[in-house]
Amino acid sequence: MRNIDVNDVIDNATFNKFHWKVLFWCTLIIVFDGYDLVIYGVVLPILMDQWDLNPYVAGLLGSSALFGMMFGAMGFGMLSDRLGRKKVIITCVVLFSVTTVINGFATTPWQFGILRFIAGLGIGGVMPNVVSLMSEYSPKKSRSTLVALMFSGYAVGGMMSAGLGIWIVPNYGWEIMFYLAVVPMLMLPFMLKFLPESVAFLMAQKREGEARDILTQVAPLKHINEQDVLTVPPTTDSKAPVLELFRDGRAMSTMMFWVAFFCCLLMVYALGSWLPKLMSNAGYALSSSLMFLMVLNVGAIIGAVGGGWLADRLSLRSVLVSFFILGSGSLVLLGYESPMWFLYILVGIAGATTIGSQILLYAYVAQYYPTSIRSTGLGWASGIGRNGAIVGPLLGGALLAMALPHQMNFLALAVPGAIATVAIALVGSRGFGFRREPVAPSDGMAVSGS
């Protein structure tokens, strides 16, 4: 009989087919999530003409899903710490898939906005939970890379949305884009079968038999059997898990994560909702404007995977600070007239360093908090950040309505990047002076960005 440390087994496991399975299903769910979210930016130019929307109303419609995402991220993030990751993930997939399909039948802006809000609840609820699940099962030495690789599925979904939109929207109408959201429902039986539950949740629920079965797949060479005793480091059981985000020296870092999420998501969703329209107003054709959206998401994949690779070798904090500086610079330059090839490069850099930074922020938060409050930490950072996501489309609409010079629009979008740079630089501090903050050792995980 042996005492087996569950976290040690996972941290030191060799990447195998079980990890591939978790990576595949979590990534696929994020692909669906990304498609569903970017879809509004794709159909916006058509909707503005068809429904005669002014920029303020269009911005409000864009923010309706993001209002839902804010509540979904916070609510479902905390719920999964009690009901389990798998159950909540499946619920969220059903919610955003069904309501998005129904969205294609909307005939008024009012109907459209309500359905986008409900879909947003599911979209927002999925994100912190799949990140938490992927982070939990990733070997420690490649955790940042795997989480970033998984989250790049968001950009793949955005590319699919933009790519299909270039062909479908002008020829068949915007409604088809929403009908295609039925695909996740067709994959539901496979998700139920192959997506594993959180082993930390199983241990907390005293379901050691199921946890042992999963650990034998995580580390088959350990030869874990029924005589072995599974152990996890003790954690403080709090009736108010949100308060735990501010305890043990985590208060300053928690606040800075929230600021960074707010600023980063503001940039991401302002660009995702308004980049095609801003470029269209600058004189580019609709197909060219949608191509900018596609390049933005191609850049996001490169930024996420490349950033994750760098973070495993340097630190998440230094990579994020560099990304935010580059992102702000590229957005400023986008406001000036340049050759088309250079504009594509700038948009790609903007995607790599804004959407890419969002993905890396999830990885950073997932590694910062202990397992017992990880989904809560991710959910609240994502939920608070959703306020920035809500402001983003509204800001884009306001800038468009004010008819400012082209360069001023992009300058306004670059300012949050500068604020996020300072916020991430302050993660790990306790007010003044930098000191490494103690991270609860519940998952044997160090803070990569410290």
Backbone hydrogen bonds, N-H to C=O, Kabsch-Sander energy under -0.5 kcal/mol:
donor,donor_aa,acceptor,acceptor_aa,energy
4,I,2,R,-0.7
4,I,229,V,-3.3
5,D,3,N,-0.6
6,V,4,I,-0.8
6,V,231,T,-2.8
9,V,5,D,-2.2
10,I,6,V,-1.9
11,D,7,N,-2.9
12,N,8,D,-2.0
13,A,10,I,-1.1
20,W,16,N,-2.0
21,K,17,K,-2.2
22,V,18,F,-2.2
23,L,19,H,-2.9
24,F,20,W,-2.9
25,W,21,K,-2.3
26,C,22,V,-2.4
27,T,23,L,-2.3
28,L,24,F,-2.5
29,I,25,W,-2.1
30,I,26,C,-1.9
31,V,27,T,-2.3
32,F,28,L,-2.2
33,D,29,I,-2.2
34,G,30,I,-2.9
35,Y,31,V,-2.5
36,D,32,F,-2.4
37,L,33,D,-1.8
38,V,34,G,-2.4
39,I,35,Y,-1.3
40,Y,37,L,-0.7
41,G,38,V,-0.6
42,V,38,V,-1.3
43,V,39,I,-1.9
44,L,40,Y,-1.6
47,L,43,V,-2.6
48,M,44,L,-2.6
49,D,45,P,-1.2
50,Q,46,I,-3.0
51,W,47,L,-2.8
53,L,48,M,-1.2
58,A,54,N,-2.4
59,G,55,P,-2.4
60,L,56,Y,-2.0
61,L,57,V,-2.5
62,G,58,A,-2.1
63,S,59,G,-1.5
64,S,60,L,-0.9
64,S,61,L,-0.6
65,A,61,L,-0.7
66,L,62,G,-0.5
67,F,63,S,-2.2
68,G,64,S,-1.7
69,M,65,A,-2.1
70,M,66,L,-1.9
71,F,67,F,-1.7
72,G,68,G,-2.8
73,A,69,M,-3.0
74,M,70,M,-1.8
75,G,71,F,-2.7
76,F,72,G,-2.3
77,G,73,A,-1.2
78,M,74,M,-1.7
79,L,75,G,-2.1
80,S,76,F,-2.0
81,D,77,G,-0.7
81,D,78,M,-0.6
82,R,79,L,-1.4
83,L,79,L,-2.8
84,G,80,S,-1.9
88,V,84,G,-1.4
89,I,85,R,-2.8
90,I,86,K,-2.5
91,T,87,K,-1.9
92,C,88,V,-2.4
93,V,89,I,-2.3
94,V,90,I,-2.2
95,L,91,T,-2.2
96,F,92,C,-2.6
97,S,93,V,-2.1
98,V,94,V,-2.3
99,T,95,L,-1.7
100,T,96,F,-1.3
101,V,97,S,-1.9
102,I,98,V,-2.1
103,N,99,T,-1.7
104,G,100,T,-0.8
104,G,101,V,-1.2
105,F,102,I,-2.2
106,A,103,N,-1.6
112,F,108,T,-2.4
113,G,109,P,-2.7
114,I,110,W,-1.9
115,L,111,Q,-2.3
116,R,112,F,-2.2
117,F,113,G,-1.9
118,I,114,I,-2.0
119,A,115,L,-2.5
120,G,116,R,-2.2
121,L,117,F,-1.3
122,G,118,I,-1.1
123,I,119,A,-2.4
124,G,120,G,-2.9
125,G,121,L,-1.7
126,V,122,G,-1.8
127,M,123,I,-1.3
129,N,125,G,-0.7
130,V,126,V,-2.4
131,V,127,M,-2.0
132,S,128,P,-1.9
133,L,129,N,-2.3
134,M,130,V,-2.6
135,S,131,V,-2.6
136,E,132,S,-2.2
137,Y,133,L,-1.7
138,S,134,M,-1.0
140,K,11,D,-1.8
141,K,11,D,-0.6
142,S,139,P,-1.4
143,R,140,K,-1.1
146,L,142,S,-2.4
147,V,143,R,-2.5
148,A,144,S,-2.4
149,L,145,T,-2.7
150,M,146,L,-2.6
151,F,147,V,-2.5
152,S,148,A,-1.2
153,G,150,M,-1.7
154,Y,151,F,-1.7
156,V,152,S,-1.9
157,G,153,G,-2.7
158,G,154,Y,-2.0
159,M,155,A,-2.6
160,M,156,V,-2.5
161,S,157,G,-2.3
162,A,158,G,-2.6
163,G,159,M,-3.5
164,L,160,M,-2.7
165,G,161,S,-1.9
166,I,162,A,-1.9
167,W,163,G,-0.9
168,I,164,L,-3.8
169,V,165,G,-1.0
171,N,167,W,-0.8
172,Y,168,I,-3.8
173,G,168,I,-0.8
173,G,169,V,-1.2
176,I,173,G,-0.6
177,M,174,W,-0.9
178,F,174,W,-0.7
178,F,175,E,-1.1
179,Y,175,E,-1.8
180,L,176,I,-1.7
181,A,178,F,-1.5
182,V,179,Y,-1.5
183,V,180,L,-1.7
185,M,182,V,-0.9
186,L,182,V,-1.1
186,L,183,V,-0.7
187,M,183,V,-1.1
188,L,185,M,-0.8
190,F,187,M,-0.6
191,M,187,M,-1.9
192,L,188,L,-2.4
193,K,189,P,-1.3
194,F,190,F,-2.9
195,L,191,M,-2.2
202,L,198,S,-2.1
203,M,199,V,-2.3
204,A,200,A,-2.1
205,Q,201,F,-1.7
206,K,203,M,-1.5
207,R,202,L,-3.1
208,E,206,K,-1.0
211,A,207,R,-1.8
212,R,208,E,-2.8
213,D,209,G,-1.9
214,I,210,E,-1.9
215,L,211,A,-2.4
216,T,212,R,-1.9
217,Q,213,D,-0.8
217,Q,214,I,-0.8
218,V,214,I,-2.1
219,A,215,L,-2.6
222,K,219,A,-1.8
223,H,220,P,-1.2
228,D,225,N,-1.2
229,V,2,R,-3.3
230,L,228,D,-0.6
231,T,4,I,-3.1
237,D,235,T,-0.6
238,S,236,T,-0.9
243,L,240,A,-1.4
244,E,240,A,-0.8
245,L,241,P,-0.6
245,L,242,V,-1.2
246,F,243,L,-1.7
247,R,244,E,-1.0
250,R,247,R,-1.1
251,A,246,F,-0.6
254,T,250,R,-2.7
255,M,251,A,-2.2
256,M,252,M,-2.3
257,F,253,S,-2.6
258,W,254,T,-1.9
259,V,255,M,-2.2
260,A,256,M,-2.7
261,F,257,F,-2.8
262,F,258,W,-2.4
263,C,259,V,-2.5
264,C,260,A,-2.8
265,L,261,F,-2.7
266,L,262,F,-1.8
267,M,263,C,-1.9
268,V,264,C,-2.5
269,Y,265,L,-2.5
270,A,266,L,-1.9
271,L,267,M,-2.2
272,G,268,V,-2.6
273,S,269,Y,-1.9
274,W,270,A,-2.2
275,L,271,L,-2.4
278,L,274,W,-3.2
279,M,275,L,-2.4
280,S,276,P,-2.2
281,N,277,K,-2.6
282,A,278,L,-1.1
283,G,280,S,-1.5
284,Y,279,M,-2.2
289,S,285,A,-2.5
290,L,286,L,-2.5
291,M,287,S,-1.5
292,F,288,S,-1.4
293,L,289,S,-1.1
294,M,290,L,-1.7
295,V,291,M,-2.6
296,L,292,F,-2.2
297,N,293,L,-1.4
298,V,294,M,-1.9
299,G,295,V,-2.7
300,A,296,L,-1.3
301,I,297,N,-1.6
302,I,298,V,-1.9
303,G,299,G,-2.9
304,A,300,A,-2.7
305,V,301,I,-2.5
306,G,302,I,-2.5
307,G,303,G,-2.3
308,G,304,A,-2.3
309,W,305,V,-2.3
310,L,306,G,-2.3
311,A,307,G,-2.5
312,D,308,G,-1.7
313,R,309,W,-0.5
313,R,310,L,-1.0
314,L,310,L,-2.9
319,V,315,S,-2.0
320,L,316,L,-2.6
321,V,317,R,-2.6
322,S,318,S,-2.0
323,F,319,V,-2.4
324,F,320,L,-2.6
325,I,321,V,-1.8
326,L,322,S,-2.4
327,G,323,F,-3.0
328,S,324,F,-2.2
329,G,325,I,-2.0
330,S,326,L,-2.5
331,L,327,G,-2.0
332,V,328,S,-1.9
333,L,329,G,-2.0
334,L,330,S,-1.6
335,G,331,L,-0.6
335,G,332,V,-1.1
336,Y,333,L,-1.8
343,L,339,P,-2.0
344,Y,340,M,-2.3
345,I,341,W,-1.7
346,L,342,F,-2.4
347,V,343,L,-2.7
348,G,344,Y,-2.5
349,I,345,I,-2.5
350,A,346,L,-2.6
351,G,347,V,-2.5
352,A,348,G,-2.5
353,T,349,I,-2.2
354,T,350,A,-1.5
355,I,351,G,-0.7
356,G,351,G,-1.8
358,Q,354,T,-2.1
359,I,355,I,-2.0
360,L,356,G,-2.1
361,L,357,S,-2.5
362,Y,358,Q,-1.7
363,A,359,I,-1.6
364,Y,360,L,-2.5
365,V,361,L,-2.7
366,A,362,Y,-2.5
367,Q,363,A,-1.7
368,Y,364,Y,-1.6
369,Y,365,V,-1.9
373,I,370,P,-1.4
374,R,371,T,-1.0
375,S,371,T,-0.5
377,G,373,I,-3.0
378,L,374,R,-3.0
379,G,375,S,-2.9
380,W,376,T,-2.6
381,A,377,G,-2.2
382,S,378,L,-2.7
383,G,379,G,-2.8
384,I,380,W,-3.1
385,G,381,A,-2.2
386,R,382,S,-1.4
387,N,383,G,-0.5
387,N,384,I,-1.5
388,G,384,I,-0.6
388,G,385,G,-1.0
389,A,385,G,-1.7
390,I,386,R,-2.6
391,V,387,N,-2.3
392,G,388,G,-2.2
394,L,390,I,-1.2
395,L,391,V,-3.4
396,G,392,G,-2.5
397,G,393,P,-2.4
398,A,394,L,-2.5
399,L,395,L,-2.7
400,L,396,G,-2.2
401,A,397,G,-2.4
402,M,398,A,-1.9
403,A,399,L,-0.5
403,A,400,L,-0.9
404,L,399,L,-1.1
408,M,405,P,-1.0
409,N,405,P,-1.3
410,F,406,H,-1.2
411,L,407,Q,-1.8
412,A,408,M,-2.2
413,L,409,N,-1.2
414,A,410,F,-1.0
414,A,411,L,-0.5
415,V,411,L,-1.0
417,G,414,A,-0.7
418,A,414,A,-1.1
418,A,415,V,-0.7
419,I,415,V,-1.6
420,A,416,P,-2.6
421,T,417,G,-1.7
422,V,418,A,-1.4
423,A,419,I,-2.1
424,I,420,A,-2.5
425,A,421,T,-1.8
426,L,422,V,-1.2
426,L,423,A,-0.7
427,V,424,I,-1.1
429,S,426,L,-2.0
430,R,433,G,-1.0
432,F,430,R,-0.9
435,R,428,G,-1.0
435,R,433,G,-0.5
440,A,438,P,-0.5
443,D,440,A,-0.5
444,G,441,P,-1.1
448,S,446,A,-0.9
450,S,447,V,-1.5
